[in-house]
Amino acid sequence: MDQTFGLIKNALNAAELRQEMISSNIANVNTDGYKVNKVEFESLLDSASNGFALTKTDDQHFGIADLTDVQPIISKRTNTSIKDNGNNVDIEVEMMDQSENSLYYNALVAQLNTKYSMLNSVITK
């Protein structure tokens, strides 16, 4: 079976989660000690596709059986401090990340629509 649908689904989920984290970061721009949440997905997918991920040999094991098993991970950026109160939210970076994520999400939706159009074309002919 074609892995494309699973990969696009996981990438859309990562983009949605990233949007939630960016919104949370923006909402906490003035919260003392707040550290930025970030979502890692593309780097994990890249590592898995290059063979650097743990291989899943049993359903009860951790690891990746195929690329559709790659899931996004939320982490905190703790090594920076923008403000005296320990908060490291840079609103300009967050707004740029939000724009980039919107473009990414729209590109994924376009890919999914193209995939469905091709599938529909095959089914109707």
All heavy atoms as an XYZ file, in Angstrom:
970
protein
N       0.839     -1.187      0.000
C       0.000      0.000      0.000
C       0.882      1.248      0.000
O       1.947      1.285      0.587
C      -0.918     -0.030      1.226
C      -1.620      1.250      1.490
S      -3.373      1.045      1.328
C      -3.906      2.683      1.655
N       0.400      2.276     -0.628
C       1.103      3.539     -0.735
C       1.200      4.212      0.639
O       0.204      4.417      1.318
C       0.337      4.429     -1.711
C       1.061      5.703     -2.055
O       2.173      5.903     -1.547
O       0.506      6.488     -2.831
N       2.412      4.552      1.053
C       2.630      5.183      2.354
C       2.316      6.675      2.349
O       2.274      7.305      3.404
C       4.086      5.014      2.791
C       4.486      3.636      3.179
C       5.921      3.623      3.722
O       6.634      4.606      3.683
N       6.329      2.487      4.231
N       2.067      7.226      1.171
C       1.905      8.674      1.052
C       0.785      9.218      1.927
O       0.952     10.237      2.600
C       1.655      9.066     -0.413
O       2.702      8.524     -1.217
C       1.630     10.563     -0.588
N      -0.365      8.541      1.933
C      -1.485      9.027      2.730
C      -1.128      9.055      4.217
O      -1.446     10.013      4.918
C      -2.742      8.175      2.504
C      -3.399      8.416      1.173
C      -3.366      7.448      0.188
C      -4.050      9.607      0.909
C      -3.974      7.665     -1.037
C      -4.656      9.844     -0.318
C      -4.614      8.864     -1.299
N      -0.466      8.020      4.698
C      -0.055      7.973      6.097
C       0.955      9.050      6.439
O       0.888      9.673      7.505
N       1.903      9.283      5.527
C       2.904     10.324      5.760
C       2.269     11.706      5.776
O       2.581     12.534      6.646
C       3.986     10.263      4.681
C       4.966      9.110      4.782
C       5.840      9.034      3.534
C       5.823      9.250      6.013
N       1.362     11.959      4.832
C       0.693     13.255      4.797
C      -0.159     13.448      6.051
O      -0.170     14.527      6.639
C      -0.148     13.416      3.510
C       0.775     13.498      2.292
C      -1.032     14.656      3.589
C       0.046     13.501      0.955
N      -0.849     12.392      6.475
C      -1.666     12.468      7.697
C      -0.800     12.828      8.903
O      -1.142     13.725      9.682
C      -2.374     11.139      7.937
C      -3.163     11.073      9.229
C      -3.733      9.671      9.418
C      -4.094      9.411     10.831
N      -3.070      8.841     11.659
N       0.323     12.151      9.058
C       1.219     12.428     10.182
C       1.805     13.839     10.097
O       1.959     14.516     11.114
C       2.331     11.397     10.264
C       1.836     10.041     10.697
O       0.674      9.879     11.068
N       2.693      9.051     10.638
N       2.137     14.278      8.887
C       2.678     15.625      8.705
C       1.613     16.680      9.020
O       1.918     17.711      9.636
C       3.200     15.805      7.286
N       0.359     16.430      8.621
C      -0.732     17.348      8.957
C      -0.947     17.400     10.468
O      -1.164     18.475     11.034
C      -2.026     16.942      8.257
C      -2.115     17.261      6.771
C      -3.306     16.557      6.135
C      -2.198     18.761      6.537
N      -0.868     16.245     11.127
C      -0.986     16.214     12.586
C       0.147     17.002     13.240
O      -0.065     17.712     14.220
C      -1.002     14.777     13.098
C      -2.281     14.047     12.776
O      -3.304     14.663     12.488
N      -2.236     12.731     12.801
N       1.352     16.867     12.696
C       2.499     17.614     13.238
C       2.300     19.112     13.039
O       2.588     19.901     13.948
C       3.791     17.153     12.564
N       1.788     19.512     11.870
C       1.543     20.934     11.600
C       0.463     21.484     12.533
O       0.578     22.608     13.029
C       1.148     21.141     10.142
N      -0.565     20.684     12.795
C      -1.618     21.102     13.721
C      -1.062     21.267     15.139
O      -1.324     22.271     15.816
C      -2.760     20.090     13.720
C      -3.867     20.418     14.692
C      -4.928     19.334     14.793
O      -4.749     18.241     14.214
O      -5.931     19.582     15.472
N      -0.281     20.295     15.568
C       0.333     20.361     16.892
C       1.287     21.550     16.996
O       1.321     22.261     18.003
C       1.070     19.050     17.181
C       1.717     18.904     18.546
C       0.676     19.029     19.665
C       2.444     17.561     18.638
N       2.040     21.802     15.920
C       2.965     22.930     15.901
C       2.195     24.253     16.031
O       2.608     25.160     16.752
C       3.791     22.914     14.614
C       4.864     23.971     14.561
C       5.758     23.826     13.347
N       6.621     22.667     13.504
C       6.677     21.646     12.638
N       5.940     21.649     11.550
N       7.484     20.631     12.857
N       1.046     24.337     15.361
C       0.223     25.542     15.450
C      -0.259     25.763     16.885
O      -0.259     26.890     17.386
C      -0.974     25.449     14.493
C      -1.839     26.687     14.475
C      -1.097     27.917     14.028
O      -0.232     27.860     13.161
N      -1.399     29.054     14.627
N      -0.654     24.684     17.543
C      -1.087     24.778     18.942
C       0.059     25.265     19.834
O      -0.150     26.091     20.723
C      -1.584     23.425     19.439
C      -2.901     22.988     18.842
C      -3.292     21.580     19.260
O      -2.758     21.067     20.276
O      -4.127     20.981     18.563
N       1.261     24.753     19.600
C       2.409     25.144     20.424
C       2.798     26.601     20.164
O       3.129     27.333     21.094
C       3.607     24.223     20.162
C       3.413     22.782     20.618
S       3.018     22.598     22.358
C       1.257     22.311     22.300
N       2.743     27.017     18.913
C       3.053     28.415     18.584
C       2.037     29.335     19.245
O       2.397     30.360     19.840
C       3.088     28.631     17.054
C       4.294     27.898     16.438
C       3.135     30.119     16.715
C       4.276     27.821     14.922
N       0.760     28.963     19.189
C      -0.287     29.761     19.839
C      -0.065     29.836     21.340
O      -0.234     30.897     21.956
C      -1.667     29.171     19.543
O      -1.954     29.251     18.171
N       0.327     28.722     21.937
C       0.626     28.691     23.363
C       1.824     29.584     23.687
O       1.811     30.315     24.679
C       0.898     27.250     23.811
O       1.297     27.215     25.151
N       2.834     29.536     22.844
C       4.016     30.374     23.050
C       3.644     31.854     23.002
O       4.078     32.645     23.848
C       5.089     30.067     22.007
C       5.663     28.677     22.144
O       5.560     28.044     23.195
N       6.253     28.183     21.072
N       2.835     32.226     22.007
C       2.423     33.627     21.862
C       1.581     34.052     23.064
O       1.750     35.151     23.589
C       1.669     33.834     20.532
C       2.651     33.671     19.358
C       0.993     35.203     20.496
C       1.992     33.632     17.989
N       0.681     33.172     23.503
C      -0.179     33.494     24.645
C       0.629     33.687     25.929
O       0.197     34.407     26.832
C      -1.219     32.394     24.849
N       1.795     33.070     26.011
C       2.624     33.146     27.216
C       3.813     34.093     27.060
O       4.796     33.973     27.793
C       3.108     31.748     27.590
C       2.018     30.916     28.203
O       1.604     31.157     29.324
N       1.512     29.955     27.438
N       3.706     35.025     26.155
C       4.817     35.932     25.875
C       5.249     36.722     27.112
O       6.419     37.088     27.237
C       4.478     36.876     24.687
C       3.400     37.877     25.069
C       5.727     37.569     24.174
N       4.344     36.960     28.050
C       4.681     37.735     29.250
C       4.696     36.902     30.524
O       4.748     37.452     31.622
C       3.693     38.904     29.413
C       3.860     39.929     28.322
O       4.976     40.263     27.934
N       2.745     40.414     27.792
N       4.657     35.586     30.407
C       4.657     34.708     31.576
C       6.078     34.508     32.090
O       6.961     34.087     31.342
C       4.033     33.342     31.228
O       2.713     33.546     30.717
C       3.985     32.427     32.421
N       6.276     34.822     33.363
C       7.603     34.673     33.969
C       8.089     33.224     33.870
O       7.354     32.288     34.199
C       7.582     35.067     35.449
C       7.398     36.560     35.655
O       7.497     37.306     34.666
O       7.157     36.962     36.810
N       9.332     33.043     33.407
C       9.949     31.731     33.376
C       9.450     30.789     32.289
O       9.903     29.651     32.213
N       8.530     31.255     31.442
C       7.985     30.372     30.397
C       9.059     30.054     29.367
O       9.812     30.922     28.939
C       6.786     31.035     29.708
C       6.153     30.174     28.647
C       5.229     29.197     28.984
C       6.502     30.319     27.305
C       4.651     28.395     28.016
C       5.932     29.523     26.335
C       5.009     28.560     26.689
O       4.446     27.759     25.729
N       9.134     28.791     28.979
C      10.068     28.345     27.946
C       9.282     27.882     26.727
O       8.241     27.216     26.840
C      10.952     27.197     28.456
C      11.822     27.586     29.647
C      12.784     28.700     29.287
C      13.674     29.064     30.472
N      14.452     30.246     30.238
N       9.780     28.221     25.568
C       9.113     27.954     24.295
C       8.952     26.456     24.047
O       9.894     25.683     24.231
C       9.917     28.593     23.139
C       9.423     28.148     21.782
C       9.889     30.109     23.252
N       7.740     26.074     23.616
C       7.480     24.711     23.141
C       7.755     24.664     21.652
O       7.396     25.590     20.919
C       6.011     24.325     23.369
C       5.684     24.135     24.821
O       6.389     23.449     25.541
N       4.600     24.749     25.265
N       8.389     23.611     21.211
C       8.603     23.436     19.777
C       8.290     21.990     19.409
O       8.387     21.087     20.242
C      10.009     23.836     19.357
C      11.120     23.062     20.001
C      12.465     23.589     19.569
C      13.475     22.472     19.665
N      14.649     22.693     18.900
N       7.907     21.785     18.163
C       7.522     20.465     17.669
C       8.576     19.985     16.686
O       8.932     20.693     15.747
C       6.130     20.515     16.991
C       5.786     19.180     16.364
C       5.069     20.930     18.000
N       9.072     18.787     16.933
C      10.027     18.158     16.019
C       9.306     17.056     15.262
O       8.667     16.201     15.870
C      11.197     17.558     16.796
C      12.049     18.584     17.501
C      13.189     17.937     18.267
O      13.885     17.089     17.674
O      13.350     18.270     19.438
N       9.381     17.093     13.958
C       8.798     16.030     13.146
C       9.649     15.772     11.911
O      10.074     14.652     11.664
C       7.359     16.372     12.721
C       6.759     15.345     11.789
C       6.400     14.100     12.267
C       6.587     15.629     10.453
C       5.864     13.139     11.412
C       6.051     14.679      9.587
C       5.684     13.431     10.071
N       9.901     16.828     11.149
C      10.616     16.660      9.886
C      12.010     16.076     10.085
O      12.444     15.227      9.308
C      10.684     18.001      9.132
C       9.346     18.519      8.671
C       8.511     19.167      9.771
O       9.039     19.446     10.865
O       7.320     19.400      9.533
N      12.704     16.502     11.143
C      14.043     15.957     11.404
C      13.965     14.478     11.777
O      14.833     13.683     11.402
C      14.748     16.746     12.500
O      14.025     16.683     13.711
N      12.915     14.100     12.521
C      12.719     12.687     12.871
C      12.413     11.856     11.632
O      12.911     10.744     11.466
C      11.585     12.542     13.885
C      11.766     13.260     15.217
C      10.489     13.169     16.043
C      12.934     12.672     15.979
N      11.588     12.415     10.762
C      11.247     11.737      9.510
C      12.481     11.578      8.631
O      12.711     10.505      8.053
C      10.157     12.523      8.781
C       9.579     11.901      7.524
C       8.903     10.574      7.839
C       8.585     12.851      6.875
N      13.288     12.622      8.579
C      14.524     12.571      7.799
C      15.472     11.512      8.344
O      16.049     10.725      7.591
C      15.192     13.945      7.797
C      16.381     14.010      6.868
O      16.263     13.543      5.715
O      17.431     14.535      7.292
N      15.616     11.464      9.667
C      16.485     10.452     10.287
C      15.975      9.044     10.003
O      16.751      8.143      9.693
C      16.564     10.658     11.796
O      17.210     11.850     12.095
N      14.663      8.857     10.105
C      14.081      7.537      9.856
C      14.251      7.129      8.401
O      14.547      5.965      8.101
C      12.603      7.530     10.227
N      14.096      8.074      7.488
C      14.220      7.737      6.068
C      15.663      7.462      5.668
O      15.925      6.764      4.695
C      13.625      8.841      5.193
O      14.387     10.019      5.299
N      16.621      7.992      6.459
C      18.038      7.735      6.189
C      18.575      6.548      6.978
O      19.770      6.301      6.992
C      18.869      8.984      6.501
C      18.634     10.077      5.502
O      18.415      9.823      4.324
N      18.651     11.308      5.967
N      17.692      5.846      7.683
C      18.091      4.640      8.394
C      18.701      4.866      9.758
O      19.330      3.976     10.308
N      18.529      6.066     10.343
C      19.112      6.348     11.648
C      18.151      6.125     12.808
O      18.463      6.431     13.931
C      19.635      7.788     11.710
C      20.770      8.038     10.771
C      20.636      8.931      9.726
C      21.961      7.363     10.918
C      21.681      9.160      8.848
C      23.023      7.586     10.048
C      22.869      8.486      9.007
N      16.965      5.599     12.533
C      15.980      5.386     13.592
C      16.047      3.948     14.080
O      16.577      3.063     13.407
C      14.582      5.691     13.060
N      15.514      3.702     15.269
C      15.437      2.342     15.790
C      14.422      1.552     14.979
O      13.324      2.019     14.722
C      15.005      2.369     17.259
C      15.966      3.029     18.235
C      15.320      3.121     19.610
C      17.254      2.247     18.320
N      14.774      0.362     14.586
C      13.880     -0.474     13.798
C      12.954     -1.254     14.712
O      13.382     -1.809     15.722
C      14.688     -1.456     12.926
O      15.583     -0.694     12.116
C      13.781     -2.275     12.046
N      11.687     -1.304     14.333
C      10.675     -2.012     15.107
C      10.599     -3.442     14.576
O      10.220     -3.667     13.438
C       9.331     -1.294     14.951
C       8.232     -1.832     15.808
C       7.000     -0.949     15.624
C       5.919     -1.325     16.564
N       4.759     -0.410     16.435
N      10.958     -4.406     15.408
C      10.960     -5.802     14.981
C       9.791     -6.591     15.552
O       9.555     -7.728     15.167
C      12.275     -6.493     15.396
O      12.437     -6.370     16.810
C      13.462     -5.859     14.681
N       9.060     -5.980     16.501
C       7.912     -6.627     17.124
C       6.893     -5.544     17.455
O       7.268     -4.416     17.782
C       8.356     -7.354     18.406
C       7.234     -8.167     19.025
O       6.442     -7.567     19.778
O       7.168     -9.376     18.756
N       5.590     -5.861     17.390
C       4.546     -4.872     17.658
C       4.633     -4.267     19.050
O       4.174     -3.159     19.282
C       3.156     -5.488     17.458
C       2.829     -5.715     15.997
O       3.472     -5.062     15.150
O       1.939     -6.526     15.710
N       5.230     -4.976     20.001
C       5.323     -4.474     21.366
C       6.613     -3.692     21.621
O       6.822     -3.189     22.712
C       5.198     -5.630     22.362
C       3.833     -6.291     22.298
C       3.704     -7.427     23.293
O       4.692     -7.864     23.886
N       2.496     -7.908     23.470
N       7.445     -3.565     20.624
C       8.704     -2.828     20.758
C       8.517     -1.385     20.335
O       7.662     -1.069     19.519
C       9.792     -3.440     19.876
C      10.243     -4.777     20.334
N      10.980     -5.606     19.531
C      10.069     -5.458     21.494
C      11.242     -6.726     20.176
N      10.696     -6.652     21.364
N       9.357     -0.510     20.901
C       9.439      0.852     20.398
C      10.245      0.806     19.113
O      11.062     -0.067     18.905
C      10.150      1.776     21.397
C       9.365      2.012     22.648
C       9.767      1.461     23.846
C       8.222      2.791     22.624
C       9.059      1.688     25.004
C       7.501      3.021     23.775
C       7.913      2.460     24.967
N      10.038      1.782     18.275
C      10.810      1.863     17.046
C       9.912      2.206     15.887
O       8.751      2.556     16.054
N      10.460      2.085     14.712
C       9.748      2.473     13.501
C       9.728      1.300     12.543
O      10.768      0.844     12.074
C      10.433      3.690     12.852
C      10.348      4.874     13.812
C       9.827      4.011     11.521
C      11.102      6.082     13.370
N       8.519      0.796     12.273
C       8.376     -0.287     11.300
C       8.455      0.283      9.889
O       9.040     -0.306      9.001
C       7.069     -1.026     11.513
N       7.827      1.439      9.676
C       7.938      2.160      8.411
C       7.798      3.650      8.686
O       7.562      4.063      9.822
C       6.917      1.658      7.382
C       5.483      1.816      7.847
O       5.124      2.891      8.359
O       4.707      0.862      7.674
N       7.939      4.469      7.667
C       7.960      5.917      7.860
C       6.657      6.468      8.427
O       6.654      7.527      9.048
C       8.293      6.609      6.540
C       9.707      6.382      6.019
C       9.906      7.091      4.688
C      10.741      6.843      7.025
N       5.547      5.758      8.242
C       4.277      6.245      8.782
C       4.205      6.106     10.297
O       3.274      6.604     10.923
C       3.077      5.525      8.127
O       3.188      4.126      8.356
C       3.022      5.807      6.636
N       5.171      5.430     10.906
C       5.223      5.318     12.368
C       5.852      6.545     13.027
O       5.788      6.696     14.237
C       6.029      4.084     12.790
C       5.299      2.786     12.508
O       4.064      2.815     12.342
O       5.970      1.744     12.455
N       6.474      7.422     12.247
C       7.123      8.608     12.795
C       6.042      9.564     13.299
O       5.120      9.916     12.578
C       8.004      9.307     11.739
C       8.594     10.588     12.290
C       9.098      8.369     11.259
N       6.163      9.965     14.559
C       5.202     10.861     15.200
C       5.924     12.113     15.701
O       7.097     12.051     16.076
C       4.516     10.164     16.378
C       3.688      8.957     16.000
C       2.504      9.313     15.110
O       1.845     10.319     15.313
N       2.255      8.484     14.115
N       5.227     13.257     15.743
C       5.858     14.483     16.240
C       6.149     14.415     17.739
O       5.453     13.724     18.478
C       4.815     15.566     15.934
C       3.522     14.856     15.807
C       3.839     13.469     15.323
N       7.171     15.126     18.151
C       7.575     15.192     19.553
C       7.625     16.660     19.976
O       8.162     17.503     19.254
C       8.966     14.555     19.758
C       8.923     13.074     19.434
C       9.465     14.788     21.172
C      10.285     12.406     19.463
N       7.068     16.946     21.152
C       7.120     18.302     21.708
C       8.318     18.390     22.644
O       8.524     17.528     23.485
C       5.835     18.630     22.494
C       4.614     18.555     21.581
C       5.938     20.011     23.138
C       3.298     18.666     22.318
N       9.098     19.442     22.469
C      10.223     19.684     23.372
C      10.217     21.157     23.772
O       9.515     21.968     23.184
C      11.542     19.295     22.710
O      11.762     20.070     21.558
N      10.999     21.483     24.775
C      11.127     22.870     25.257
C      12.478     23.419     24.835
O      13.477     22.710     24.854
C      11.037     22.912     26.783
C       9.690     22.533     27.326
C       9.012     23.753     27.832
C       7.700     23.388     28.495
N       6.700     24.383     28.268
N      12.489     24.664     24.436
C      13.752     25.342     24.162
C      14.171     26.002     25.468
O      13.607     27.005     25.886
C      13.584     26.389     23.064
C      14.898     26.991     22.646
C      14.784     28.037     21.547
N      13.862     27.688     20.505
C      12.945     28.540     20.019
N      12.844     29.768     20.491
N      12.132     28.168     19.055
N      15.144     25.420     26.135
C      15.531     25.888     27.474
C      16.880     26.600     27.496
O      17.257     27.146     28.514
C      15.589     24.701     28.458
O      16.521     23.731     27.960
C      14.230     24.064     28.647
N      17.590     26.589     26.393
C      18.955     27.130     26.399
C      19.027     28.617     26.066
O      20.107     29.149     25.916
C      19.842     26.332     25.442
C      19.318     26.353     24.021
O      18.196     26.760     23.778
N      20.129     25.887     23.084
N      17.871     29.291     25.940
C      17.875     30.716     25.652
C      17.014     31.456     26.669
O      16.116     30.879     27.270
C      17.318     31.007     24.239
O      15.970     30.535     24.170
C      18.158     30.359     23.162
N      17.293     32.720     26.835
C      16.479     33.572     27.694
C      16.453     34.956     27.062
O      17.476     35.639     26.993
C      17.051     33.622     29.104
O      16.179     34.321     29.952
N      15.286     35.357     26.584
C      15.147     36.633     25.890
C      14.948     37.782     26.882
O      15.439     38.871     26.693
C      13.948     36.580     24.912
C      14.123     35.458     23.884
C      13.735     37.911     24.222
C      15.309     35.611     22.972
N      14.225     37.502     27.949
C      13.864     38.558     28.898
C      14.492     38.294     30.269
O      14.877     37.173     30.583
C      12.339     38.622     29.020
C      11.659     38.900     27.698
C      10.149     38.908     27.856
C       9.513     39.039     26.504
N       8.674     37.937     26.168
N      14.532     39.338     31.091
C      15.094     39.223     32.441
C      14.316     38.263     33.325
O      14.859     37.704     34.272
C      15.147     40.593     33.123
C      16.166     41.519     32.479
O      17.114     41.001     31.856
O      15.996     42.742     32.590
N      13.020     38.040     33.026
C      12.188     37.166     33.857
C      12.334     35.688     33.493
O      11.595     34.853     33.977
C      10.716     37.588     33.781
C      10.104     37.410     32.405
O      10.757     36.943     31.472
N       8.848     37.793     32.272
N      13.282     35.349     32.611
C      13.514     33.959     32.237
C      12.679     33.467     31.075
O      12.852     32.352     30.607
N      11.768     34.294     30.591
C      10.919     33.941     29.458
C      11.754     34.011     28.180
O      12.528     34.936     27.987
C       9.750     34.933     29.394
C       8.741     34.625     28.312
O       9.091     34.449     27.168
N       7.481     34.598     28.703
N      11.591     33.010     27.304
C      12.377     33.022     26.067
C      11.519     33.097     24.812
O      11.944     32.683     23.739
C      13.340     31.834     26.017
C      12.647     30.491     25.856
O      11.439     30.383     25.982
N      13.419     29.464     25.582
N      10.303     33.641     24.920
C       9.436     33.804     23.751
C       9.853     35.058     22.999
O       9.830     36.159     23.542
C       7.944     33.910     24.158
C       7.082     34.150     22.932
C       7.497     32.673     24.907
N      10.248     34.874     21.751
C      10.542     35.992     20.849
C       9.366     36.077     19.895
O       9.200     35.211     19.022
C      11.849     35.741     20.114
C      12.271     36.891     19.218
O      11.417     37.732     18.876
O      13.458     36.939     18.855
N       8.537     37.094     20.046
C       7.290     37.193     19.285
C       7.543     37.222     17.780
O       6.766     36.655     17.002
C       6.437     38.402     19.753
C       5.000     38.291     19.249
C       7.052     39.701     19.341
C       4.202     37.219     19.891
N       8.637     37.821     17.348
C       8.949     37.871     15.914
C       9.254     36.473     15.375
O       8.821     36.115     14.283
C      10.106     38.826     15.656
C       9.738     40.276     15.904
C      10.915     41.216     15.750
O      12.009     40.766     15.340
O      10.727     42.410     16.042
N       9.987     35.685     16.133
C      10.288     34.312     15.727
C       9.008     33.484     15.681
O       8.781     32.712     14.749
C      11.327     33.670     16.674
C      11.462     32.180     16.425
C      12.668     34.360     16.544
N       8.149     33.675     16.683
C       6.890     32.920     16.731
C       5.990     33.271     15.545
O       5.359     32.391     14.954
C       6.153     33.164     18.051
C       6.902     32.684     19.270
C       7.262     31.219     19.235
O       6.421     30.395     18.846
O       8.401     30.874     19.604
N       5.921     34.548     15.185
C       5.093     34.963     14.054
C       5.663     34.403     12.742
O       4.908     33.975     11.867
C       4.996     36.489     13.988
C       4.311     37.098     15.209
S       2.656     36.451     15.520
C       1.747     37.255     14.238
N       6.989     34.375     12.633
C       7.611     33.796     11.446
C       7.338     32.293     11.382
O       6.988     31.758     10.330
C       9.122     34.048     11.458
C       9.837     33.519     10.234
S      11.624     33.679     10.329
C      12.009     32.615     11.689
N       7.457     31.608     12.525
C       7.172     30.169     12.573
C       5.712     29.886     12.226
O       5.408     28.902     11.557
C       7.491     29.601     13.962
C       8.976     29.502     14.239
O       9.780     29.666     13.294
O       9.340     29.271     15.409
N       4.821     30.773     12.676
C       3.398     30.603     12.376
C       3.142     30.724     10.874
O       2.407     29.912     10.297
C       2.596     31.647     13.147
C       1.102     31.465     13.075
C       0.385     32.449     13.969
O       0.747     33.628     14.015
N      -0.615     31.987     14.679
N       3.763     31.693     10.234
C       3.610     31.858      8.782
C       4.179     30.655      8.034
O       3.567     30.141      7.095
C       4.322     33.125      8.314
O       3.706     34.256      8.860
N       5.355     30.220      8.447
C       5.999     29.067      7.815
C       5.142     27.812      7.977
O       4.969     27.032      7.032
C       7.367     28.842      8.446
C       8.148     27.695      7.865
C       9.490     27.520      8.567
O      10.187     28.525      8.798
O       9.828     26.363      8.893
N       4.583     27.626      9.156
C       3.744     26.452      9.414
C       2.464     26.494      8.586
O       2.001     25.462      8.105
C       3.429     26.349     10.910
C       2.831     25.017     11.269
O       3.400     23.957     10.986
N       1.657     25.047     11.889
N       1.895     27.678      8.397
C       0.692     27.814      7.562
C       0.988     27.423      6.120
O       0.191     26.724      5.480
C       0.159     29.245      7.603
O      -0.359     29.537      8.861
N       2.121     27.868      5.609
C       2.519     27.491      4.242
C       2.729     25.984      4.130
O       2.320     25.352      3.156
C       3.795     28.234      3.837
C       3.660     29.719      3.581
C       5.036     30.353      3.411
C       2.781     29.992      2.384
N       3.373     25.413      5.121
C       3.623     23.972      5.166
C       2.302     23.199      5.166
O       2.122     22.257      4.399
C       4.454     23.669      6.420
C       4.770     22.217      6.673
C       5.606     21.495      5.813
C       4.267     21.567      7.784
C       5.918     20.177      6.070
C       4.567     20.242      8.051
C       5.392     19.551      7.180
O       5.692     18.240      7.439
N       1.378     23.625      6.024
C       0.072     22.974      6.126
C      -0.675     23.061      4.788
O      -1.221     22.064      4.309
C      -0.747     23.629      7.243
C      -2.068     22.959      7.501
C      -2.166     21.893      8.380
C      -3.232     23.396      6.870
C      -3.374     21.266      8.622
C      -4.448     22.779      7.100
C      -4.514     21.713      7.974
O      -5.710     21.088      8.201
N      -0.687     24.243      4.183
C      -1.372     24.420      2.898
C      -0.746     23.564      1.798
O      -1.463     23.023      0.943
C      -1.387     25.891      2.495
C      -2.298     26.713      3.374
O      -3.247     26.198      3.977
N      -2.021     28.001      3.477
N       0.564     23.431      1.806
C       1.236     22.579      0.817
C       0.855     21.119      1.020
O       0.631     20.381      0.046
C       2.752     22.748      0.909
N       0.748     20.691      2.260
C       0.328     19.309      2.541
C      -1.101     19.061      2.085
O      -1.404     18.008      1.502
C       0.460     19.006      4.040
C       1.872     18.887      4.577
C       1.868     18.878      6.097
C       2.555     17.641      4.030
N      -1.988     20.010      2.333
C      -3.383     19.878      1.889
C      -3.436     19.806      0.363
O      -4.189     18.996     -0.202
C      -4.255     21.026      2.437
C      -5.621     21.047      1.779
C      -4.397     20.903      3.951
N      -2.632     20.616     -0.314
C      -2.585     20.576     -1.779
C      -2.097     19.207     -2.262
O      -2.634     18.650     -3.229
C      -1.688     21.691     -2.311
N      -1.090     18.650     -1.606
C      -0.600     17.317     -1.967
C      -1.679     16.265     -1.755
O      -1.861     15.369     -2.593
C       0.633     16.950     -1.144
C       1.885     17.663     -1.546
C       3.065     17.262     -0.677
O       2.910     16.760      0.434
N       4.266     17.492     -1.193
N      -2.386     16.376     -0.654
C      -3.454     15.425     -0.359
C      -4.573     15.532     -1.391
O      -5.078     14.515     -1.878
C      -3.996     15.670      1.054
C      -4.984     14.654      1.601
C      -4.365     13.258      1.643
C      -5.440     15.066      2.986
N      -4.943     16.747     -1.759
C      -5.974     16.936     -2.780
C      -5.544     16.354     -4.124
O      -6.351     15.742     -4.825
C      -6.322     18.418     -2.924
C      -7.132     18.932     -1.763
O      -7.808     18.171     -1.068
N      -7.065     20.233     -1.526
N      -4.288     16.537     -4.474
C      -3.767     15.967     -5.717
C      -3.819     14.441     -5.673
O      -4.211     13.793     -6.640
C      -2.321     16.434     -5.960
O      -2.309     17.858     -6.043
C      -1.737     15.831     -7.217
N      -3.444     13.888     -4.550
C      -3.467     12.431     -4.380
C      -4.892     11.899     -4.523
O      -5.131     10.892     -5.193
C      -2.878     12.103     -3.003
C      -2.333     10.751     -2.834
C      -1.072     10.527     -3.614
C      -0.530      9.200     -3.185
N       0.056      8.421     -4.228
N      -5.856     12.577     -3.883
C      -7.256     12.163     -3.993
C      -7.782     12.329     -5.418
O      -8.556     11.506     -5.899
C      -8.136     12.947     -3.022
C      -8.095     12.422     -1.605
C      -7.934     13.289     -0.532
C      -8.224     11.067     -1.332
C      -7.889     12.815      0.767
C      -8.173     10.593     -0.039
C      -8.014     11.466      1.009
O      -7.975     10.987      2.289
N      -7.365     13.377     -6.106
C      -7.780     13.570     -7.497
C      -7.279     12.450     -8.385
O      -8.008     11.944     -9.245
C      -7.255     14.922     -8.041
O      -7.897     15.971     -7.401
N      -6.017     12.055     -8.179
C      -5.469     10.946     -8.962
C      -6.212      9.648     -8.656
O      -6.540      8.879     -9.565
C      -3.964     10.773     -8.687
C      -3.129     11.886     -9.258
S      -1.325     11.644     -9.167
C      -1.031     11.106     -7.519
N      -6.494      9.406     -7.405
C      -7.226      8.213     -7.006
C      -8.627      8.218     -7.592
O      -9.103      7.212     -8.121
C      -7.281      8.144     -5.483
C      -7.811      6.853     -4.851
C      -6.963      5.657     -5.286
C      -7.813      6.981     -3.343
N      -9.294      9.367     -7.554
C     -10.624      9.510     -8.121
C     -10.613      9.272     -9.624
O     -11.502      8.631    -10.174
C     -11.202     10.899     -7.796
C     -12.626     11.044     -8.234
O     -13.428     10.130     -8.079
N     -12.952     12.220     -8.774
N      -9.581      9.761    -10.281
C      -9.439      9.583    -11.733
C      -9.305      8.111    -12.095
O      -9.897      7.622    -13.046
C      -8.232     10.363    -12.233
O      -8.010     10.136    -13.587
N      -8.541      7.381    -11.297
C      -8.346      5.949    -11.536
C      -9.640      5.182    -11.300
O      -9.999      4.293    -12.068
C      -7.207      5.402    -10.641
C      -7.169      3.885    -10.675
C      -5.868      5.989    -11.053
N     -10.357      5.549    -10.244
C     -11.593      4.840     -9.904
C     -12.693      5.076    -10.934
O     -13.425      4.166    -11.286
C     -12.082      5.268     -8.489
C     -11.115      4.733     -7.446
C     -13.493      4.791     -8.219
C     -11.356      5.253     -6.054
N     -12.791      6.291    -11.446
C     -13.877      6.634    -12.366
C     -13.602      6.238    -13.809
O     -14.483      6.358    -14.650
C     -14.199      8.129    -12.305
O     -13.024      8.875    -12.628
C     -14.721      8.514    -10.939
N     -12.434      5.773    -14.121
C     -12.131      5.381    -15.513
C     -12.201      3.905    -15.699
O     -12.116      3.056    -15.013
C     -10.759      5.916    -15.923
C     -10.794      7.408    -15.974
C      -9.662      7.929    -16.775
C      -9.786      9.441    -16.708
N      -9.303     10.189    -17.696
